[in-house]
Amino acid sequence: MSILGKIFGKIFPSLNAADNPTSAAPGTAAGAAPAPSAGPAAASPMAAVDVEALLNDMASKNAQTLNWRSSIVDLMKLLDLDSSLTERKSLATELGYTQDMSDSAAMNIWLHRQVMNKLAANGGKVPADLRD
């Protein structure tokens, strides 16, 4: 399963790996990915998810203070995913990052924004200040 697929699985638990539209998403337009494999049935559960409320609730129950709103590392930790540099570089490749991956700060900012954009494009309710 893709890293973005793992993130989607944590945010949209009603999706299963076979229905995950993100595996083909890196080369496609943001809104185009779900239609071929997911259809309206899968879009409905995703549309019902308030991403901000869900993540705030998860953060309030987490022993660590995690700034998921601006940090891809903290977002991945909150979702109980591997947040290592290697994993983030893999996510960057998956999402089509074309800049220098040795500049991890710039890559992390880009990754966070792209993940939020993908969540919003696939039906999640994401605050405008977290998206492009």
N, C-alpha and C positions, 0 to 999 in steps of 0.2 A: 504494500500500500504506500502511496506517495505521502510525503510529509504533510502537504496541504490536506490530503485526504484524512490523515490522522487528526489534524486540527478540526476539520469539518466534522469528523466523527465525535469529537468531544463537545462541539458546539451544537451540532444537530444529531443527537444520538439516535433519532429514528432512521437515519440513513444507514444502510449497511454497505460494506465494501463493494459489493457487486453493483450497487446503484450509484456509487460515488462518481459524480460528473467531472470531478477535478482532474482525473488522471490524464485527460486529453486537453486540459485547459491552457497549458503554458503558451501554445502557439495560436490560441483562438482569442476572439474578442471576449471581454469579461462577461457579457450577458449571454453569449452564445453557447457556452459549455453545457448547461443543464438540459436544454431541450432534447437533444438526440436520445439520451439514455434515461433521463429522469422523468420527463413529462410533467403534467400537472399534478399527478399524485404525490411526487416527491417534493414539488415546490411548495405545496400546502404546509407540511410540517415545518419547513425552513422559514417560511414567511411568518410563522407564529413565534419565532424566537427573537426576543429582545436581547441582543448580544451584550449590550452594556449592563442590563440588569442581571443577566446570567453570570457574567464575569465579576461584577461587583459582589454578588452573592457568594461566589466561589472564593473570592479574595477575603471576604469577611470571615470565612470559615478556615482560612489557611493560617498556619502558625507563623509563616514568614510575611513580612510586609513587601508585597510585590506591586510594582508600578506597571501593570499590564497596559495602561492607557498610552504609554510612550515607549515601552521597552519590549522588543520581540523576545529577549531572553526571559524577562519576567512573565510575559504572556505564555511562553512555552512551559515554563516552570509551573505556572498556575494550572495549566492543562495537563500537568504530569507527563510532559514529553521531554525528550532529550534536547537540551538547549546548548549543546556544545558547539564550538565553532565549526567543526566538521559537519554537523547536522544543519547548521544555519547556512553553510556554503552549499550544501545539497539542496536546501529549500530555495536558495537564490538561483541556482542552476535550473531547478524545476520551474521557477516563475519567470525565467528569462532575463536575469540580471546580466548586464553587459559591461559593467564598470569593473574596476580593480577590486577583487575580493580581499586583497591584503589590507584595504582600508575598511576594516570591520565596522567602524562607527558609521560611515556613510552607508554601507551595506545593511546594517541593522535598521537604520532609519527607513531605508527604502523597503526592506522586508516587512516591517511593521505596517507601513502604509499599504503595501500590496495585499497583505493578508486581510486587513480591514476592508479594502476595496473588494476583494474576492468574496468575503462574507456578505457584504452589502449587495453585490451583484447577483448573488445566489439566493437572495431572499431574506437575509438576516437584517434586523433593524440595528444599524450602526450609526452613532452620532456623526453629524456632518464634519465636525472638527477632527475626526479620526480618519477621514477619507479624503481623496483628491477632489 
